[in-house]
Amino acid sequence: MSNELLINVAPSESRVALIENGLLQELHLERLGDLSYVGNIYMGRIERVLPGMQAAFVEIGLSRTAFLHAGEIMVHGAEAESDADEPQLPPIAEMVREGQCLPVQVIKDPMGSKGARLTTRLSLPSRYLVYLPDADTIGVSLRIDNDVERTRLRELVAEILSDRGRSGTGLIVRTNGEGISRAELEQDLDYLERLWARLSDELAAKPEAGTCIYEDLSLPLRALRDLLNAGIERVRIDDVEMHARAQRFMTNFLDQWADRLELFEGPGPLFDLYGVEDEIGRALKRNVALKSGGYLTIDQTEAMTTVDVNTGGFVGTRNFADTIFKTNLEASQALARQLRLRNLGGIVIIDFIDMDDEEHKRQVMRVLQQALARDPARSTVSEISALGLVEMTRKRTTESLEHRLCEPCPLCNGRGWQKSVETVCSEIFREILRAVRQFETGRLMVMAAPRVVDKMLDEYTGPLAEVTERLGTNLRFQAEDQYSQEQFDVVLL
């Protein structure tokens, strides 16, 4: 099956789906009022310095102040001194001061109650390179794992910088740079140098704090720059205007693949044709079915994501150990895809089904790491612990798919649970006692959800009779369709 890039443009949002071998692997979306700020460069103003956290809050014109850690501050003309392997950071109060203005770049979007994460180490990405104007660094993407190619690229970039007299300027070769010629790298570098010259002029004019100096490309064009490679056989766009913009962009920067761009004019929605909408719906569910009959249960919490592997209806054909082994192997591949599709980051704890065979454990871990190697987000995986758990981390720069598309349930506030009818009935009895003691009234009305009222009148008639007789009060019940199961009121009559 072919690999394709699908770009869906609507008035309120843009979405990009990466299809590999017929399966949805990545989904990116950008909505009006919810745009990504990653890569944007602002003139920031230090609002507050926090010595105890080695950090500062910075005003960049967003709804919340952004967060700048001392480790993300470029210190010019000073070398940190330490006997340790890692340099000791100077106190942040020696690096920045309140009221100071400085250019900063967003490296992580605001998430939940947290503001954006910033760095003063500015960088500008292009198709094959990342330009580092203030760093004397030459790097190659870790995803280029061929040592010969890594050496070739590093030497080629060093030669280009030397020929141009660009000492003090850094470059990182991106994953797309694998196999690229010197001419193509120089063309990319020409563009980046022109861009940086323009930005330098704007920064020299000392703009006001909160001014956006540089804004990254829109999602569709960013996807063409970052996701399109030799393995993508076709790019389909369902919007005429965006198709025209993409054509101009590819003619200027990706001319060798311009013939892969196609305007989709089908009778139905583009994502429906590929089953992407159904895949998105499944990616928002807690359980993920495996072909064997087993399933994964994925729970995302504030601290971490947990994944539980279950055999479900898979009974195997040989023995129990073999059934567990095959389920864990399939789960490893499915899990890697789900992490990528759902954009789950941070700490991930995987509870594989317990295996006694050490060779089975090694093979499951090998399959998991091979599957994760195709994920552009960097991950670190530990071995299976004594408790049978695998701890891993995956780099997170934006909110997960669930957090982008959903919001907490207004009834349970994101708990995923609600009080049982029996629990609510008990609370009503306590509230009745409280009301009688406080107001010494003889008539009360209880308003609650229909299920709760039915339970009280059908199964709690004995306790109700006892309460009314002991307290000398009359009770009326009224079912309210609009009440949630946990909601009730005891009203004086």
Secondary structure, DSSP 8 states (H G I E B T S, - for coil): ---EEEEEE-SSEEEEEEEETTEEEEEEEEETTB---TT-EEEEEEEEEEGGGTEEEEE-SSSS-EEEEGGG---TT-----SSSS-----HHHH--TT-EEEEEEEE--BTTB--EEESS--EE-SSEEEETT---EEE-TT---HHHHHHHHHHHHHHHHHTT-TT-EEEE-GGGTT--HHHHHHHHHHHHHHHHHHHHHHHT---TT-EEE----HHHHHHHHH--TT--EEEE--HHHHHHHHHHHHHH-GGGGGGEEE---SS-HHHHTTHHHHHHHHTSSEEE-TTS-EEEEEE-SS-EEEEEE-TT---SS-HHHHHHHHHHHHHHHHHHHHHHHT--EEEEEE------HHHHHHHHHHHHHHHTT-SS-EEE----TTSEEEEEE---S--HHHHH----TTTTT-S----HHHHHHHHHHHHHHHHHHH--SEEEEEE-HHHHHHHHHH-HHHHHHHHHHHT-EEEEEE-TTS-TT-EEEEE-
